[in-house]
Amino acid sequence: MKTIIIGLGNPGKKFEKTRHNVGFMAIDEFAKENNFPGFKLQKKTDSLISESENIILAKPQTFMNDSGKAVKKIINNAQTENLIIIHDDIDLLAGKIKIVKERGSAGHKGVESIIKNIGNENLTRIRIGIGPKKETKANKIVLKNFSAEEQKKIGEAIKTATLAVKIIIGEGIERAMNKLN
């Protein structure tokens, strides 16, 4: 049984540094910190995949709103005991993280797609805040880059998210929630 860790984002250079892609950024950081091999496109899952003996890292190459289609293919191709989704969250200030389990999508279209395709049972999510200080509509901000001040906060949040993954895998979700939420 493998742990599958999926970062959400949009494919392509155009979206690489946008707020919607912090899930990809976190997966890249986790891969780097843990010496994973380079990501390779796996056509049968529509995802970039990197794996070790017991962990699969995935970056779906469907666009955000269709993430569930790729996630379903990924979990159908590997038996998993742990599924962790890392994604952006406009309801959290930039740089904050929150770990949740079996919660609703709160309007996040990528998460809605995942829940629609695979359900919510045992679904662990690490939400990385991308929200501005003032309320803004999601479609006005998710495809924008971070300010210099926000980039520092996001860098720290990504490191915290990778720590959260390690704690979830090693000690369980409750321990990660108690320590990091």
C-alpha positions, 0 to 999 in steps of 0.5 A: 500500500502506498501513500499518494500525495497530490498537489493541485494546480494548473498545467503549463508555464503560464500558471507556474507561479500563480496562487492556484499552483501552490499545491504543485509548489508544495509537491515540488518542495517535498520531492526536493527535500526527500530526493525523489526522482524527476516527475514524468508524465504518466498518460494513463493518469493524466498526471506528472508522477514521481515515486519512491518505494512507498510514496507517489507524488502527483501533479494532475495535468487536467486543469484545476476544475477537472482535478477529480478526473486525474485523481480518480485515475491515480488512485485506481492505478495504485492501492493506497492507505493514505491520500493527501491533497495539497491545494490553495485556499482563498479563505485563509490569509496568504501563508497560513495552512490548515489540515482537514479531513473529510470536509466539504469543498468550501467552494474550491472547484478542484476539491469539488471535482475530487469529491464528485469523482472519489467521494470524501471518505478518508480524504485528508487535505492540506489547505495553503492560504493564498487570500489577500488581506481584503476580501476579493472574488476568487476569479480575480486573484487565483491566477495572479502571482504573489507580491514579494511580501506574500512570496516569503509567507508562501515559501514558509507555508510550503515548508510547513505543508511538507512538514505536515505531510511527513507528520501525517505519514509518520505519526497520523493526521491527528498529530499533524492537526494538533501540532500545525493547525 
